[in-house]
Each structure stands twice: as C-alpha cells, then as structure tokens.
Amino acid sequence: MDVVFGIHAVEEAMRARSRSLDHVEVARERHDQRLQSVIDLAREEGVTVRFVPREQLDRLARSKAHQGAVAVVAAKEYVGLDRLFSNNSGQSFILVLDGIEDPHNLGALIRTADGAGASGVVIPERRSAAVNATVAKTSAGASEHVKIARVVNLARALDELKERNVWIVGLDERGEKTYDELDYNMDCSIVLGAEGNGLHDLIRKKCDYLVSIPMAGKVPSLNVSVAGAVVMYEVARQRRTKAQSSTEETPVKVRRGLGS
C-alpha cells in the first residue's frame, strides 16, 4: 500500500478513485472546515475515517506537511502509451519528461499538464522521480486524474509517438525557434529535459522541432516546471484561439420569412 497526503491530494484521490483506497486518517487535534470537508467527502464516498494523533500522521506520511489528512491507497498504476490516445477526440497534446528527478518539479508539471488540457504525461522508469506521495501533494491531486505512462526506453517511446503522427517538440536553449513561433495546432508532444542538464543528446535528436524561451535577464534559464508551464499554456492558448476563430467563422443559417 501507498499513501497520499495533504487536503487537496486526499480529496482528489477519493473523487478520482483511480486506485483503490483503503481508509483515510485525520488529525484528531484539528477542528476546522477544511479538514471537515475531507471527513464529509469520505463519508459520502463510503471511505472509512480514522481519527489519530498528529504524530501518527507524521510517521505514516513521513512528512509534517500532511495538513492533517492522509489516505492509505494502492500503489500508483501507470498506463501504456496507447491509453494516452483513448477517448481523445481532439488533437493529441502529450507531455514527455526526460528525467525529472525532483518530485516537486514532477508534481508541478503534472498539475500544469492537467490545467493546460494535456492528453497525458510520459516519464522514464530510470533517472526519474516516481509518482509518490510528495508528487501527489505538489500536484494538488492532479496526479490522480492525469494519465501517466512510465516507459522503459524514452527514445523508443518517442518513435512510437512519431508512428502515430505525433510531432515531437523539445524545449532546448539552443532551439532555433522561440516557443511562441511554432504552430502547435497539430498532434504534438512537448519534451522537457532534466533539471540542470536539459535534454539528453539522443532525445534531442529525436525531436522534430527545438524551441527556446528567450531570457531578458542575467540568469540563462527557468526552473523546468516554470518553463514547462510557459510552453504548455502557449499550446493551450493557440488551440483555444483557433477553436474560437473556427466558431466565429461558421456561417449562421437565418430562416427567412415570407416576402423577404
């Protein structure tokens, strides 16, 4: 069994039911509306609630950042690449992470991917943080909703995406185009490199496009979770603009009355 901790993460674990949930433990010393909302939701969902000392939650979560709520759940189940395309009626938008080892960055990226409307996230088995309790809390529970594929070979996974006519866009400071010069109205994946090191050479060579974020200050780059948010929301902005434009251009048929 695994744990999910933090009010938002525990609530989303109960709502999503993406993995089996054994019970929820809450701090018996805490009495406020936010924690009461967790208790009420658990009762609505038929989940057992246990009231325990805060020290027990500290041990269970292995952290003091649990906000008084910990859910005991089954281990995270990853999906295959095929699942990232199921029930996908629009253009694919997949986030590929080339070795993000900080669970806080991984959680932040998953949260942004959810907000920007990504089809799913791909991470490698090695040289990457797994989706653990810290990732779940940092993602504010988004990791319970977003489809996440964990692959043995990231380069091979990119080849599989290409076979499905998905264009591979890597974020790299040496990119010839800036991130907002590319048209993302296509099936695409955004590839982000590891903290500090960027994209591995093989992964960079697999990219169809390399884009960069222009930096006006003295520091040459952004934190990977911030950089990922910039690019993902540019994808979302372009697609939203195109959708609005298509709606406005659709001719409206007007029924004419007699004599008109």
MOLIN-V214448 format. One record per pair of residues at least 24 apart in sequence whose ideal C-beta (glycine too) atoms are under 8 Angstrom apart, sorted by the first residue. I is the first residue (numbers start at 1). J is the second residue. Records with the same first field share a line. If there is no record, write none. Layout:
I: J / J
This chain:
1: 72 / 73 / 74 / 75
2: 72 / 73 / 74 / 75 / 76 / 132 / 133
3: 60 / 61 / 70 / 71 / 72 / 73 / 133
4: 70 / 71 / 73 / 133 / 136 / 137 / 141 / 144
5: 57 / 60 / 61 / 63 / 65 / 66 / 67 / 69 / 70 / 71 / 133 / 136 / 137
6: 65 / 66 / 67 / 69 / 136 / 137 / 140 / 141
7: 34 / 35 / 37 / 38 / 67 / 68 / 69
8: 137 / 140 / 141
9: 71 / 133 / 136 / 137 / 139 / 140 / 141 / 143 / 144
10: 38 / 69 / 70 / 71 / 141
11: 37 / 38 / 41 / 141
12: 140 / 141 / 142 / 144 / 145
13: 71 / 73 / 136 / 141 / 144
14: 41 / 42 / 45 / 47 / 71
15: 41 / 45 / 141 / 144
16: 141 / 144 / 145
17: 45
18: 77 / 144 / 145
19: 73 / 74 / 75 / 76 / 77 / 144
20: 73 / 74
21: 47 / 71 / 72 / 73 / 74
22: 48 / 72 / 73 / 74
23: 47 / 48 / 49 / 50 / 71 / 72
24: 48 / 49 / 50 / 69 / 70 / 71 / 72
25: 49 / 50 / 51 / 52 / 56 / 57 / 60 / 69 / 70 / 71 / 72
26: 50 / 51 / 52 / 57 / 68 / 69 / 70
27: 51 / 52 / 53 / 54 / 57 / 68 / 69
28: 52 / 53
29: 53 / 54
30: 54 / 68
34: 67
35: 67 / 68 / 69
38: 69
47: 71
61: 133
62: 133
63: 133 / 134
65: 137
76: 130 / 131 / 132 / 143 / 148
78: 131 / 148 / 149 / 150
79: 120 / 147 / 148 / 149
80: 149
81: 122 / 149 / 151 / 157 / 160 / 161
83: 120 / 147 / 149
84: 119 / 120 / 122 / 147 / 149
85: 119 / 164
88: 119
90: 239
91: 185 / 186 / 187 / 188 / 239
92: 119 / 164 / 166 / 187 / 188 / 189
93: 117 / 118 / 119 / 184 / 187 / 188 / 189 / 190 / 235 / 239
94: 118 / 119 / 120 / 121 / 122 / 161 / 166 / 188 / 189 / 190
95: 120 / 121 / 122 / 189 / 190 / 192 / 228 / 232
96: 121 / 122 / 154 / 157 / 158 / 161 / 168 / 189 / 190 / 191 / 192
97: 121 / 122 / 123 / 124 / 128 / 191 / 192
98: 124 / 154 / 191 / 192 / 193 / 194 / 199 / 200 / 203
99: 124 / 127 / 128 / 193 / 194 / 197 / 200
100: 128 / 129 / 192 / 194 / 195 / 224
101: 127 / 128 / 129 / 194 / 195
102: 129 / 195
103: 129 / 132 / 134 / 135 / 138
104: 134 / 138 / 225
105: 129 / 195 / 223 / 224 / 225
106: 131 / 135 / 138
107: 134 / 135 / 136 / 137 / 138 / 139 / 143
108: 138 / 139 / 225 / 229
109: 192 / 224 / 225 / 228 / 229
110: 135 / 139 / 142 / 143 / 146 / 148
111: 138 / 139 / 140 / 142
112: 225 / 228 / 229 / 232 / 233
113: 142 / 146 / 232
114: 139 / 142 / 145 / 146
115: 142
116: 229 / 232 / 233 / 235 / 236
117: 236 / 239
118: 146 / 232
119: 147
120: 146 / 147 / 148 / 149
121: 146 / 147 / 148 / 149
122: 148 / 149 / 150 / 151 / 154 / 157 / 189
123: 148 / 149 / 150 / 151
124: 150 / 151 / 152 / 153 / 154
125: 150 / 151 / 152
127: 194
154: 203
155: 202 / 203 / 206
158: 189 / 191 / 203 / 206
159: 206
161: 189
162: 206 / 208
167: 208 / 209
168: 206 / 207 / 208 / 209
169: 207 / 208 / 209 / 210 / 211
170: 199 / 203 / 204 / 207 / 209 / 210 / 211
171: 199 / 210 / 211 / 212 / 213 / 227 / 228 / 231
172: 198 / 199 / 204 / 207 / 210 / 211 / 212
173: 198 / 212 / 213 / 220 / 221
174: 210 / 212
175: 209 / 210 / 211 / 212
176: 210
177: 209 / 210 / 211 / 212
178: 211 / 212 / 213 / 214
179: 211 / 212 / 213 / 230 / 231 / 234
180: 234
181: 211
182: 209 / 211
183: 238
184: 234 / 235 / 238 / 239
185: 238 / 239 / 242
188: 235
190: 228 / 231 / 232 / 235
192: 224 / 227 / 228
193: 224
194: 224
195: 223 / 224
